[in-house]
Amino acid sequence: MAGRADSTVLAGARVVLPTGTVENGRVVVEGTRISGDPAAADTPVLDLSGHWIVPGFVDMHNHGGGGASFTSGTVDEVLTGVRTHREHGTTTLVASTVTGEMDFLAERAGILSELVEQGDLAGIHFEGPFISPCRKGAHSENLLRHPDPAEVRKLMDAARGTAKMFTLATELPGGIDSVRLLAEHDVIAAIGHTDATYEQTVEAIDAGATVATHLFNAMPTLGHRSPGPIAALLEDERVTVELINDGTHLHPAALELAYHHAGADRVALITDAMDAAGFGDGRYQLGPLAVNVENGVARLVEGNSIAGSTLTLDTAFHRAVTIDRIPVGDVVRSISANPARLLGIDDKVGSLEPGKDADLVVLDEEFRLKGVMRKGEWIVRP
């Protein structure tokens, strides 16, 4: 109905569309969606001159935030983490688990799947236990297992169709068969926490793996005689590479290398956030492991390995544009459109187009977050 109370026009901003940036653009919101029709004369107009409007961010790899863990928190705690990231622009979020006992992970899948079904989460990502002890990072080594397709299937079944991604060390026994199983069920097989060779990585990609879990981290470094997984993942057009742009996980030159070789259409900016994201320094648990967060950097108490991040995607966006000098349109693809496409939800989110959910982020001229709208409702009002 024209002029109804839940209609609004956002006017005067630079609006980043799939086709490019529109100066002095307008976004018409009707209810929960973006409208392609002209607004009625009496529709309220919000003047956002001097700002940017970009699509809501889509995080496909996130373990928690706001002091709450997606792996072990109660339903209310998980929702606290979700709200925390929404306040930082992430309007679509996949909950990632960490390595645990199989029965525990299956139980968590049941809990998280209910939140997917009611629209609070976009899916579940199982990071572990099917990873390499040589590249375990912040995962408990005594709980790691080979990627047995039967056990992969057990977690898929427990998730009741909400599993979106599994991170696997595909060189381990059962790895290739597990990739094929996931591909058959339209679940992303991601190569990560791996000690694979270049040749083993190529084999996994040919079997159906399509994502590199936090490229460069928890895998062999790039070598000129033994290029390892990094070269294989960067060169193959079928693979999208995750990058954690927090200034700790990656040197800016590594980020530039990934964008240069993969291209903006094959990069997904993620947080890999743990409980401390949006919460603060202190002592936390990541699964069964104790983590100390100091100056925003999370490390295991024992061993001092980096243990996820405290990143939020508004910070990742700001760094990408202002420090790494990546064009705004490329960052938008990496932080919204590409992960939405990978998750199979790009018909609803990931870009500002008529008919899609009214999920958007308002940034000032210096790319600092000023507003967040999700499904037509202001989470943060500019």
Helices and strands as residue ranges (DSSP letters): E 7-17, E 20-30, E 33-34, E 45-47, E 52-55, E 57-62, E 64-65, E 68-69, H 75-86, E 90-97, H 102-117, E 124-127, G 133-135, G 141-143, H 149-158, E 163-168, H 175-184, E 188-191, H 198-207, E 211-212, H 228-235, E 240-244, H 252-262, G 264-266, E 267-270, E 282-286, E 289-294, E 297-300, H 313-322, H 328-332, I 333-337, H 338-343, E 360-363, E 369-374, E 377-380
